[in-house]
C-alpha cells in the first residue's frame, strides 16, 4: 500500500460511507439519494443517462432512486420537449430543504476528518481529490 492511492481512498470511502448511511437513516431514502439529488441540483435539466454516469450508477439503479425522490416530492421528472424519450430532472423546493438537512447530517460525520486535518489541509485534500477525479475522467 506504500505508493497506492486506491486502497487508502477505499478505506476512507468505506468509513465515510458507513457514517453517511447511519446519519441519513432517518430520511429512509435509498443509498445514493443524496449524491443523485446533489447532482440533479448542480445539473438541472440533465438526462437520467448523464446523471447515472456522473453518479457512477447503472441506469436502472438511478431510475429506482429517482422514482423514490419523485414519489417523495424531492425531485421532478419532465419529458424533454425536443426528445420525448428523455426525461429532464430538477430538484423541488422540498428536495432543496431535504438536501440541506442531509448535508448537515453528513457533514457532522466528517467532522473527525476536518478536525484532524485543520481547515487548510482539509481544503487542500478536497482540491487534490477533485484533481485526481478529473484525471481519471
N, C-alpha and C positions, 0 to 999 in steps of 0.2 A: 504493500500500500504506500510505500515511501514516496513515489512520484505520481501516483494515480489520483486523479480528481474524482472519478466515478464513485468509488466506494465511500469516500468521505461525503460527497454530496448525497448519496443514497442514505447513509446513516442519519445525516441531518434532516433530510426529507422525511424519512420514516418517523423520526422523533417529532418533528413539527406536524406531520400529518396526523399522528395519534392525538396530539394536543388539540389540533383543529377539529377533529371529529368529535372529541369529547366536549369542546367548547360550543359546538354548533348542534349538539344533540337535541337541545330544547326546540330547535326550529323544525325538526323532523322532516328534513329535506334529504333527497339522495346525495350521497357523497359526490362532490364535484359541482354542486349547485352554486356555491359562492364563486368559483372560478368561472363558470358559464355566465352567471349573472354579471360579473365584473367585465367579462369580455363583450357581452351584449352592450353594456353601458358605454364601454370605450369605443365600440364599433357599431353604433345604431344603424339599423337597416341592413346589416350583414346577413348573408345567407347562412343556413344551417351547416352547409358543407364547409364554408370558410371558417365558421366558429368551431366546428368539430376538429378541423385541422389545427387551429390555434390552441385549442384546449388539450390536444393530444388524445382525443377520444374517437372511437369509431362512430359513424353517423347514427347508428341505432341507439348507442348509449346516450349520445347528445339528445336525440329525439325524446327519449324517456325522461331526461332531466327537464327539457323544455316543456314537455307535456305537463309535468308536475308544477313547474313555475307558472305556466299559463293557468292551470287549474286553480292555483292559489292567488291568482291576480297579480303576480310579481313580474311577469313578462307578457308581452303581446306578440302574436304572430299574425302578420298580414301578408296577403298574396301580393307578389310583385305585379305592378301594372304592366311592365314590359315583358315579363315571362311568368305566366300563370302556374308554371311548375315549381317556382321558387317562393319560399317564404322569407320575409324580412322580419327581423326580430328587434324589439325595443323593450326597454325596462319601463315599467309603470311607476307612478309616484309611490305606490305601496312597495314596489320592488326596490326603489331607491332607499326608502326608510329601512327595509329589512336588510339590505346590503350594508348600510351604515352600521346597523346594530351587530351584524355578523362580523364585520371587520373589527369592530371594537372588541368583541369576544376573542377573536383570533389574535389580535394584537397583544392582549394580555398573556396569551400562551407563548408569545415570542419575547416577552419581557426579559426572560433569563438570558437570551442571546444578546439583546440590546444592552442589558446591564453588563454582561461580560466583556463586550466589545467597546462600549462607550459610543458616543454619537458619531465621532469622525470615522472610526473603524467600521461601524455599522453602515454608514453611508457608503464607505469605500467597498464593503462587501457587496452591497446592492449593485454598485457600479460594475464590479468585477463579474458578478453573476449575469448581469444584463449583457455585458460584452461576450462572455462565454456562450450564452444562449444564442446571441446574434451570430457568432462564428459558426455555429452548427446548423443554422437555418439555411 
